[in-house]
Amino acid sequence: MTLKHRMRHFWQGLLGLALIATAGSAAAAPGVRTVPACTKVNVSATIDVPAGTTWDGLAKYGKWVCLVGTAPNMKGTQSESQIPMFKLNNGSTVKNVVIGDGSLGSGTNLAAGGADGVHCYGQCNITNVYWADVGEDGATVKKLSGVTSKLTISGGAAFKAADKLFQHNGDGTLVIQDFYADNIGKLYRSCGNCSTQYARKVTISGVRLGQLNVAGLGVNSSYDSKSGIAGQYDVATITDLVYSGSKPKCEGYVGTGSGNEPVKDTNTSNVARACVFK
């Protein structure tokens, strides 16, 4: 073998090792994150992001901004009538922005202008977004007719969620990766009693939590006869979900229909098939 060929094999080997190392660390949970220093910007109506476009806070303002809802239905309370700060249409992205006013205190019911976070219709991306104080929810997957939903949340962090952080009401998949959250009820909840139910998927990869008050994830490990999809179940695939304390990483529920309350699934086999740890 000539020197040229030996050198080529050497560099190819180094490249292969680098790729292996990168792949191996891709799911690693990040360290503790804090909200970037930001300039407050008042928002009185939902920001509608057109299909296929990107709303980039840093590009728009040239600096980090903290969007604070000022309308009565954007105060960030636990009221179900809250409207979102962002509506993401199919194929759109929101990135590099802070939602809510994180300076009001440490509680989880501060009405800090986080509205109902971000609503995704279809396939959307939330990239490097910080929820300084989560309102009713941080983000919600909604159903768009004719499109299989997929919301990918990558980077960023969230703080002070009284209940669940990410709500999955539509069909399809929600992906959470390279993310940090602190002082939250649950990281994720598949809707337990939506009027139209779906067997949903969630993928968790490289997520670190600080204070967790209820559980990591809540999935419907089975569905009852009132759900319309009896016999089906959600699947959560969890890789490197890191936190301290004794709160469960993944809880199973019996999904039901509108007007009914979901209960915990006591069938351990059901929970095991729905909560998959890699």
C-alpha positions as CSV (number, residue, x, y, z in Angstrom):
1,M,0.0,0.0,0.0
2,T,1.4,3.4,-1.0
3,L,1.9,6.3,1.5
4,K,-1.0,8.1,-0.2
5,H,-3.4,5.1,0.3
6,R,-2.3,4.7,3.9
7,M,-2.9,8.4,4.6
8,R,-6.4,8.1,3.0
9,H,-7.3,5.2,5.2
10,F,-6.0,7.1,8.2
11,W,-8.2,10.1,7.6
12,Q,-11.2,7.9,6.7
13,G,-10.7,6.1,10.0
14,L,-10.6,9.3,11.9
15,L,-13.8,10.6,10.1
16,G,-15.5,7.3,11.0
17,L,-14.6,7.6,14.7
18,A,-15.8,11.2,14.7
19,L,-19.1,10.2,13.2
20,I,-19.5,7.4,15.7
21,A,-18.8,9.8,18.6
22,T,-21.2,12.4,17.2
23,A,-23.9,9.7,16.8
24,G,-23.3,8.4,20.3
25,S,-23.6,11.9,21.9
26,A,-26.6,13.1,19.9
27,A,-29.0,11.9,22.5
28,A,-27.0,13.2,25.5
29,A,-29.1,15.4,27.8
30,P,-28.0,19.0,27.9
31,G,-26.9,20.8,31.0
32,V,-29.0,23.3,32.9
33,R,-30.2,26.2,30.8
34,T,-31.4,29.7,31.6
35,V,-33.5,32.2,29.8
36,P,-31.5,34.5,27.6
37,A,-31.5,38.2,28.6
38,C,-34.2,39.7,26.4
39,T,-36.2,42.9,25.6
40,K,-39.9,42.7,26.4
41,V,-42.3,43.1,23.5
42,N,-46.0,43.2,24.2
43,V,-48.2,41.1,22.0
44,S,-52.0,41.5,21.8
45,A,-53.0,38.9,19.2
46,T,-51.7,35.5,18.0
47,I,-48.8,35.6,15.6
48,D,-49.8,33.5,12.5
49,V,-46.8,31.9,10.8
50,P,-47.7,31.1,7.2
51,A,-47.3,27.6,5.9
52,G,-43.7,26.8,4.8
53,T,-42.1,29.9,6.4
54,T,-39.9,30.6,9.4
55,W,-40.4,33.2,12.1
56,D,-37.0,33.9,13.6
57,G,-36.9,36.3,16.5
58,L,-33.2,37.0,16.2
59,A,-33.6,37.8,12.5
60,K,-36.7,39.9,13.1
61,Y,-35.5,42.0,16.0
62,G,-31.7,41.6,15.8
63,K,-31.7,40.6,19.5
64,W,-33.4,38.3,21.9
65,V,-37.0,39.4,22.7
66,C,-39.4,38.3,25.3
67,L,-43.0,38.2,23.9
68,V,-45.6,39.0,26.6
69,G,-49.3,38.5,25.9
70,T,-51.3,41.6,26.9
71,A,-54.8,40.6,25.7
72,P,-57.1,39.1,28.4
73,N,-57.0,35.7,26.7
74,M,-53.2,35.8,26.4
75,K,-52.3,36.4,30.1
76,G,-51.0,32.9,30.5
77,T,-53.4,31.6,33.1
78,Q,-54.8,28.1,33.2
79,S,-58.0,29.1,31.5
80,E,-58.9,26.8,28.6
81,S,-60.0,29.9,26.6
82,Q,-56.4,31.1,26.2
83,I,-55.2,31.7,22.6
84,P,-51.7,30.8,21.4
85,M,-48.8,33.2,21.1
86,F,-47.9,31.5,17.8
87,K,-50.0,29.6,15.3
88,L,-47.7,27.4,13.2
89,N,-49.3,26.4,9.9
90,N,-48.1,23.3,8.0
91,G,-44.4,23.3,7.3
92,S,-43.6,26.4,9.4
93,T,-41.0,27.1,12.1
94,V,-40.7,29.4,15.0
95,K,-37.2,29.9,16.5
96,N,-34.9,32.0,18.6
97,V,-37.5,33.7,20.9
98,V,-38.6,33.9,24.5
99,I,-42.3,33.5,25.4
100,G,-43.6,35.0,28.6
101,D,-42.2,37.3,31.3
102,G,-39.9,35.3,33.5
103,S,-39.3,38.1,36.0
104,L,-42.6,37.9,37.9
105,G,-41.6,35.3,40.4
106,S,-41.0,31.6,40.9
107,G,-44.6,30.2,41.1
108,T,-46.4,28.4,38.3
109,N,-49.6,30.5,38.3
110,L,-48.2,33.9,37.7
111,A,-50.2,35.0,34.6
112,A,-46.9,36.0,33.0
113,G,-48.2,36.6,29.4
114,G,-47.2,33.2,28.0
115,A,-50.7,32.7,26.4
116,D,-51.3,29.1,25.3
117,G,-47.8,28.9,23.9
118,V,-47.5,27.5,20.4
119,H,-50.2,25.7,18.3
120,C,-49.0,23.4,15.5
121,Y,-51.2,22.5,12.6
122,G,-49.7,19.8,10.5
123,Q,-45.9,19.4,10.5
124,C,-44.0,22.1,12.4
125,N,-40.7,23.0,14.1
126,I,-40.0,24.8,17.3
127,T,-36.3,25.5,17.4
128,N,-34.3,27.1,20.2
129,V,-37.4,28.6,21.9
130,Y,-37.5,29.5,25.6
131,W,-40.7,29.6,27.6
132,A,-39.7,31.9,30.5
133,D,-43.1,31.2,32.2
134,V,-45.4,28.6,30.6
135,G,-49.0,29.7,30.3
136,E,-51.9,27.2,29.8
137,D,-49.5,24.9,27.8
138,G,-46.1,25.4,26.2
139,A,-47.1,23.9,22.8
140,T,-50.0,21.9,21.5
141,V,-50.3,19.6,18.5
142,K,-53.5,20.2,16.6
143,K,-55.0,18.1,13.8
144,L,-54.9,19.4,10.2
145,S,-57.1,17.6,7.8
146,G,-55.2,15.5,5.3
147,V,-51.9,15.8,7.1
148,T,-50.2,13.5,9.5
149,S,-49.0,15.7,12.4
150,K,-45.4,16.0,13.4
151,L,-44.1,18.6,15.8
152,T,-40.3,18.7,16.4
153,I,-39.1,20.6,19.4
154,S,-35.3,21.0,19.5
155,G,-33.1,23.1,21.7
156,G,-34.3,25.7,24.1
157,A,-35.9,25.3,27.5
158,A,-39.1,25.9,29.5
159,F,-39.9,27.0,33.1
160,K,-42.8,27.2,35.5
161,A,-45.6,25.0,33.9
162,A,-48.5,24.4,36.4
163,D,-49.6,21.3,34.4
164,K,-48.2,19.6,31.4
165,L,-45.7,21.4,29.1
166,F,-46.4,19.8,25.7
167,Q,-50.0,18.7,24.9
168,H,-50.7,16.2,22.1
169,N,-54.3,16.6,20.8
170,G,-53.9,15.8,17.1
171,D,-52.6,12.6,15.5
172,G,-49.0,11.7,14.5
173,T,-45.8,12.3,16.4
174,L,-44.2,14.8,18.7
175,V,-40.4,14.8,19.0
176,I,-38.6,16.5,21.9
177,Q,-34.8,16.6,21.7
178,D,-31.9,18.5,23.2
179,F,-34.2,20.2,25.7
180,Y,-34.3,21.5,29.3
181,A,-37.2,22.2,31.6
182,D,-37.6,23.1,35.2
183,N,-40.6,23.3,37.7
184,I,-43.1,21.6,35.5
185,G,-46.0,19.2,36.1
186,K,-45.4,16.9,33.2
187,L,-43.1,17.2,30.2
188,Y,-45.7,15.6,27.8
189,R,-49.3,14.5,27.8
190,S,-51.3,12.7,25.1
191,C,-54.8,13.9,25.3
192,G,-56.8,11.7,27.6
193,N,-60.3,12.7,26.5
194,C,-60.3,14.6,23.2
195,S,-63.5,14.4,21.1
196,T,-61.5,12.7,18.4
197,Q,-58.8,10.3,19.6
198,Y,-55.7,8.9,18.0
199,A,-53.0,6.4,18.8
200,R,-50.1,8.9,19.2
201,K,-46.3,8.7,19.2
202,V,-43.8,10.7,21.2
203,T,-40.0,10.5,20.9
204,I,-37.8,11.9,23.8
205,S,-34.1,12.1,23.1
206,G,-31.6,14.0,25.2
207,V,-33.9,15.9,27.7
208,R,-32.9,17.1,31.1
209,L,-35.4,18.2,33.8
210,G,-34.9,20.1,36.9
211,Q,-37.9,20.1,39.3
212,L,-40.5,17.7,38.1
213,N,-43.8,17.9,40.0
214,V,-45.9,15.0,38.6
215,A,-44.4,12.7,36.0
216,G,-42.2,12.8,32.9
217,L,-44.8,11.7,30.4
218,G,-48.4,10.8,30.4
219,V,-49.5,8.5,27.6
220,N,-52.6,6.5,26.8
221,S,-51.4,2.9,27.2
222,S,-54.9,1.7,26.2
223,Y,-58.2,3.3,25.0
224,D,-61.6,2.4,26.2
225,S,-64.9,1.9,24.3
226,K,-65.8,5.6,24.7
227,S,-62.7,6.7,22.8
228,G,-63.6,5.4,19.4
229,I,-60.2,3.6,19.0
230,A,-60.5,0.8,21.6
231,G,-57.7,-1.7,21.3
232,Q,-55.1,0.9,20.2
233,Y,-52.5,2.6,22.3
234,D,-49.8,5.3,22.3
235,V,-46.1,4.6,22.1
236,A,-43.4,6.8,23.8
237,T,-39.8,6.1,22.9
238,I,-37.5,7.5,25.5
239,T,-33.8,7.9,25.2
240,D,-31.7,9.8,27.8
241,L,-34.4,11.5,29.9
242,V,-32.5,12.7,32.9
243,Y,-33.7,14.1,36.2
244,S,-33.5,13.4,39.9
245,G,-36.2,12.5,42.3
246,S,-38.8,9.7,42.4
247,K,-41.4,11.0,40.0
248,P,-42.2,8.4,37.3
249,K,-40.7,8.8,33.9
250,C,-43.8,7.5,32.0
251,E,-47.3,7.0,33.3
252,G,-50.0,5.0,31.5
253,Y,-53.7,6.1,31.3
254,V,-56.8,4.7,29.8
255,G,-57.7,7.1,27.0
256,T,-61.4,7.9,26.7
257,G,-63.8,10.2,24.9
258,S,-65.0,13.8,25.4
259,G,-66.9,14.4,28.6
260,N,-65.2,11.6,30.4
261,E,-62.1,11.6,32.7
262,P,-59.2,9.3,31.9
263,V,-58.0,7.1,34.7
264,K,-54.6,5.5,35.4
265,D,-54.0,2.2,33.5
266,T,-53.3,-0.4,36.1
267,N,-52.3,-3.1,33.5
268,T,-48.5,-3.1,33.8
269,S,-48.2,-4.9,30.4
270,N,-50.1,-2.1,28.7
271,V,-47.8,0.5,30.3
272,A,-44.7,-1.5,29.3
273,R,-45.7,-1.6,25.6
274,A,-46.5,2.1,25.6
275,C,-43.4,3.3,27.5
276,V,-40.4,2.1,25.6
277,F,-36.9,2.9,27.0
278,K,-33.9,2.7,24.8
